[in-house]
Amino acid sequence: MQWTTRIVIAASITLASGLMPVIAEETKVFALVLKNHTFMPATLTIPANEKVKIIIENKDDTAEEFDSFDLNRERVIFAGKSATIYVGPLPPGTYEYFGEYHPNSARGQVIVSEERP
């Protein structure tokens, strides 16, 4: 049997059995900007029980480390660069984060909410 025939048969069996591939929902993207050693917005609201992507852009002239014990994430973001972190799915609540190099000014929180942001 030729390989093209095998592919057609396999596809027919898959369709007939209802084993259609699951189409994944697109990951929601959120943004944080670091400027003057401050995260903006200081409060970021994301949906509960969903994996999300957070892009952090560092507009400062020095590096900063995004650090969160609550989210179990840390990432150095070099000056003028961006970094991406994924979080979740998370239950509703408040999750603190801070800049390791400027912990007094670079602070914020992620609010995970059942309500859609």
C-alpha positions, -999 to +999 in steps of 0.1 A: +000+000+000+013+034-009+020+059+019-005+084+005-032+058+007-022+050+043-025+087+051-060+090+036-071+058+054-057+071+087-074+105+083-107+088+074-106+066+105-098+097+127-127+116+112-151+087+115-142+080+151-147+116+162-111+119+173-107+154+159-077+173+171-085+198+198-079+234+187-063+252+216-075+285+227-050+313+221-030+324+251-039+358+264-011+384+264-005+410+290+022+437+292+043+453+320+067+482+314+096+489+337+105+526+336+123+547+362+127+515+383+089+512+385+066+486+370+036+500+351+009+491+356+016+484+393-015+462+393-021+437+365-054+418+364-055+384+347-082+358+344-083+329+368-077+293+357-060+303+325-024+302+314-013+337+303+017+353+288+032+384+303+057+405+283+079+427+304+096+456+287+126+473+304+128+509+293+155+517+319+192+521+313+200+493+337+190+457+341+163+446+365+153+412+378+115+404+379+111+383+410+080+368+425+079+342+452+041+340+449+043+332+411+075+312+414+091+332+386+123+352+382+138+367+351+166+392+345+155+418+319+184+437+304+183+474+297+162+482+266+151+446+262+119+425+268+113+392+285+084+368+284+070+348+313+041+324+314+020+321+345-011+300+354-035+286+355-039+302+389-068+304+413-082+338+422-060+358+445-033+385+448+003+376+438+031+400+446+062+407+425+092+431+427+124+441+411+153+424+428+177+453+421+153+481+431+129+464+455+116+496+471+104+512+439+099+483+414+069+466+431+035+454+419+009+427+421-010+404+398-047+401+406-062+369+394-099+373+390-129+353+379-141+384+362-127+390+328-101+419+327 
